[in-house]
């Protein structure tokens, strides 16, 4: 197995929560995505070994659900909702703006960022809405969509949080959020502390800028800033 010691320990903890090892396949697939950025054949084989089933059985789960990615999608996955409420309120214009600004057609990735259609993401009252690494932003205009792409390109944030993006790029929300979301996503997979795919979001929805205090400007290692 090529997984990190931390991921192997988390895998053991997750498996211990279920009466049968095979019941842990789905959460372990997120661990595999955390290790490699997407589901590689090696990651699928590791999940199969840990759960004592065949790789073909794990592959059948991985290819059934859309949130498991078997091809690279980059560090940031932008998913624009195209269901009826978002469609009627301009989702096509939003998606086209994101495609144009990023240079990435929906369904593709340039290695740094991926863009895709998404079915209903449960934010009909705040349409049009999108996700970045499964973190929600509501009421996004085409221009704000372009700003979001530029922010991802230039700032290369190490983590993505709903509160920060809503503050910077969002508009109308479905409802006022009563409870602050404590977690931020660390890659193109859902943010769960148990899986090690989340970090604590900064209070107020922002992350400190390197050398300053602007929200949202923490940068990934290797970026130009």
Secondary structure by P-SEA (a helix, b strand, c coil): ccccaaaaaaaaaaaaaccccccaaaaaaaaaaaacccccaaaaaaaaaaacccaaaaaaaaaacccccccccccbbbbbbcccccccccaaaaaaaaaaaaccccccccccbbbbbbccccccccccbbbcccbbbccccaaaaaaaaaaaaacccccccaaaaaacccccccccccccccbbbcccbbbbccccccccccccccccccccccccccccccccc
